[in-house]
Amino acid sequence: MKRIRNILLELRPEFDFEESTDFIDDGFLDSFDMVSLVSSLEEEFGILIDALDIVPENFSSVEAIAVVVHKNGGEI
Amino acid sequence: MKTVFKRKKISGILGVLPQSEILFEDEVGNYTFPEKQTLRLKKVMGYEKHCVVKESTSSSDLCIAGLEYLLSKEMIVKGDIGAIVVISATPDYFMPNISNIIQGKMEFSNSVFCIDISQGCVGYLHGLASAFMLLEHLDNKKVLLFNVDTLSKKVSKQDRNSYPLIGDAATITIVENDHKAKDIHFCLYNDGGRRNALIIPAGGSRLPCSPETAIMSDLDNDGNLRSLDNLKMNGTDVFTFVQTEVPPLIEEILVYSGYNKEEIDWYLFHQPNKFMLKKLAEKIGIPYEKMPMNIVENYGNPSGASIPITTVHNLGDSLKDNKYNCCLSAFGSGLTWAAMTMELGEMDFCEMFVSNL
C-alpha cells in the first residue's frame, strides 16, 4: 500500500489522499492522471494492467488500486 | 457491414503535411493544469509535436497542394481518374463539396464522379470501401481518394484533453482495379447510441454558431476551457469503447479473412495516442513492433488520414518493392469501428510531402 501511496503523492503532491473517500469524485485524479498512474504502477510493480481494468471506479481509493494491481499480477 | 472486395488495389499514397510544427512543451502554459502534471503525459501519451495549418489554410488547400505535387512529378495522369472521393469532418463549406472544389480548380473532366463523405477517424476505411464499390462502375479508370482534416480549427487550444493530440494532414490514395489482387476483407460497425462521446455541438443545423456558442468556459468542470463550437471528447468513454470493441473486431476480421495473427506483417491502426495503442496491442495479443504507434509524437493524430500517414511514415519506400499482409483498423466518432485485411505493396509511390500551408 505504501508504494501506491508514494506514486499518488508523486503524481499529485498538492492533495492529501488520506482525506479523500473517492479520488475521482473528489477531483484528486482526472482521466489523464489515471493514464499516468497506470504507467507508474506498471513500472513500479513490473506488470501490465488490462485495458478493461482502466475505469474510474478502479482508481477511486488506495484499496481499489491495490485490487487492480493484485489482479494483474502485482505483489502488494 | 461485412464483405469481401475483389480485384482492387492501392497503387500509391501521398501524405500531405502543413509546414508548421508546434512543440507540446511550448503549449503547456495554455492549459489550466499544473505544468508538471501536464508534462508527465509527454512520455505516456506520446505528446511531442504536432502539425497545424495556418489560419488561412482550408482542407481543400492541403488536397490541392498534394495533387499539384503528384501532377508536377507525373506520378498520376489526370485522364486516368474516374472519381474524386473526399472524406473529411472539416469541409471548406457546407456547400460546395471539397471534391467539387478540387475538380474545378484542377480542371478535371466534368464527367468525373465527385463525392464528399463526412466521417471522422474511420474515414480511411470508409473511403477505401467507397472507392472499391465505385471501381465496379469506372471501367479502367482510377479513384482519387482524399482524406483530409484540419481539426486544429475546431479544437480549443485550452483543451488539454484534445488539443495536444490533434494534427492537421491530408492524404491522397490512388485506388484501382487489379485482376491479380488478393481479396480484401472488411468489417464495419456503428453505434449511434454513443454518438455524444465525440461531438462538435455547434455549427450545424441543430445549433448554428452564434456569439453564445463561442463563449469559452469549463463546460464539464474538468479544467478544460472550450466552447460549443469546439470538439468535445469524453476520453474515458472513448478509451473504454476502443478497448471493448476493437479486440473482438480484429479477431473477427482475421477469422473472416483466414489469416492468423502471425501472418499479418503490419497492424496499421488509427493513431489516437500511444497509451491507447499499447493497451490495444496487449489486449489483442500482438507485438508492439507490428503496430506502429509513433504518429501522435511526430505529427499529431490526423483523424481520417491517420492510417495512410502511418503507412507512409513507417513503410514508405519499402512499399514500392515489397508486399505485406496488413490489417487496417480505425475507430472514432459515430461511434464507428472498422477493420480491413489487405495486401499492400508494389506501389508506384508511398511518400510524404510537406507543403507551405
Interface residues (C-beta under 8 A of the other chain):
Chain A: L11 R12 E14 D30 S31 F32 D33 M34 V35 S36 V38 S39 L48 D50 A51 L52 I54 V55 P56
Chain B: P34 Q37 R40 L41 K43 V44 M45 R160 N161 D222 G223 G235 T236 F239 T240 Q243 T244 F275 K279 L280 E282 K283
